[in-house]
């Protein structure tokens, strides 16, 4: 069994999962191993598993074993494992060290790396895993590596014939659960003669 992940804010006595067997006689359910810290309780006749106390994320994931035993003959039983994960809340938004970055780019250069943008997110795990992208900006003339945050020009610029300044709004987005969070920075690129 792989129940839906629980929030770190899950209260005691919260439903986790219902274990069931296909068997002709009545059975009794029990947790036999793996729940050493006593986070879970199983109702002996319904197979409903609930939490017994507040969850500490550092103790998870927890895999425990449930045994279904024939009520009239305790030498007849079967076991199944239950794997429970806990989701830590996504507390922090990504933050760029500066909300405005100014870069110069010479005209007539081939496509080139301009700057590496690096945001910080104080969450752990996937809640702190960042991807980068454009909120606004000329995506025909610039691109950003969504993993590294490196900003590139994709064309050569002509100082005399084209705009000499470009403004891009870049986001960093975490992979948070239950919702993703974003931080932003503005990059001003000046084309120089």
N, C-alpha and C positions, 0 to 999 in steps of 0.2 A: 504494500500500500504506500502511495506517495500522496498524502493529503495536500491541499492547498497550503502554501507557506503561511505561517502565523506572523502577525505584527508583533514587534517587541512590546507593544502596549496591550497585548491580549490579556484579558482579565481571567482570574481563576474561574473554573466551572464553565469554560467556553468549549463548545463542541469542536472536535478535531476531525473525527472520522468514525464510520460505523463498520465494524468487522462482521462478516457473515460467512456462514458455511453452508454447503449443500450436504445435508445429512438427514437420515430418516428418524433419528432419535434426538431428544433434547440434549443440549450441550451447555457447559459452563465455560465462560471466558475468563482468562487471567493474563496479566502481564508477567512473563517469567524471567526476562533478562533485558538488559540494555537501558533501563530507566533508573539507573542507580541514584540519581538525584531526586527521584520521586515527582517528576513534573506531570505525570499522567495517571488517570484512573480509568479502568474499564468496568462498565456495568456487567456483572456476571451473566445476566440472562439476555440483555439486548445487544451486547457487543459494542455499545456506544462508548467511544473514548473521549474524555474531557480533560482539560487542564486542571491541575490542583492548586497552582500558585503562579505568581508572576514569573515571567520568563527572563533568563539572563542570556543575552545573545552569544556570549563567549562559550556557553555550554552546548551550543547547537552547531551543526545538525545533530540530532539524536536518532539513533536507530534502535528500536526496542522490539522484542518478540512477544507476540500474543499466542497463547495456547488455547485451543478449543478442545475440551475434554468431554467424553461421553459421560452424562450424569450418572448412569448406572454401572459404568465400568471404567475406572480411571486409568486402566492400562491402554485404553483406546483414545488417542488424541492426535492432533496435528498442530503445527505451528506456522506462523507467517510473520514476516518482518514489516515494521511500519517505520518509514523514514520521515521525520518531521524537521522542516527548516524554519528558521525565524528570519524575518526581514527586518533589518535595521532601517529606521526612518531616514529619508534623504533630507538631512537638516540644512546643508549648505548649498548655495549657488556658486558656480564657478566665478572667480574674480580675476580680471587682468590686472597686472601691477600698475598699469596706467590706462586711463580711459581714452587717452588721445596719443596716437603715435604718428610722428611725422617722418617721412622717408623721402629721399631724393633719388631720382632715376634719370640717368643720362639718356638723351634721345639717341635713336639709331642703334641701340643695343639689341642683340637677339633676345629671345625669351630668356628670362633670368630669374634667379632667386632674389627676392627683395628683403624680406625680414621673416624671422621665425617668431610667431606669437605664442606665448605660453601663459595659459591661465592656471590658477590654483584652485583646487576644490578640497576642502578639509574632511570630506566624507571618505569612508573606506570602501573597498570592494567596488562593485559596479556603480555604486552611488557616486564614486569619485572618478570614474572612467570618462574621459572627455573626448568629444569629437568637435571639429571646427567647421564653420561654413559661413556663407554670406547671408546677411539679412538684407542689405542693399548694396549696390555697387555694380560696376560694369563687368559681368561675368564672361564677356567675350574677350576682354583684354587682360583679365586677371583670373587666377585660380588659387585655391587654397587646398593643401593636403589635409584631408579631414582628420587624419591620425596625428601628424606631426605639428600641424599649425603653421607650416611654412607657406608663405605667400609668394607667388610667382607672377611675373608678367607673362603673357602668352603671345604677345606681339611686340613689334618694334614701334617706338613712338617718334613722331615728327614734331619737334618743338614749334616750328613755324605754321604747320597745317592743322594741328589738333589742339584740344584743350591742354593747358599746361598744369592742370591740377585735377586729381581724381580723389573722390571721397568714398571710402568703403566702410560699411559697418559690418564687423565680424562678430559672430557669436561663438561661444564655447558652450556646449551642452553636455550635461552628465547623463549617465544611463540609469538614472534613479528610479526607484520603486517607492511609492506608487506613481509618482509623477517625475518627469524629467525637469531639471532646472537649467536656466541659461544665464550667462553673463555676457556683456558686450564691450567692445572697444571700437573706436573710430580710427581708421588709418587714412591719413592724408598723404597722397603721393604727389610730389611736385616733379614735373618733367623739367630737366635743365638743359640749357642750350649747350 
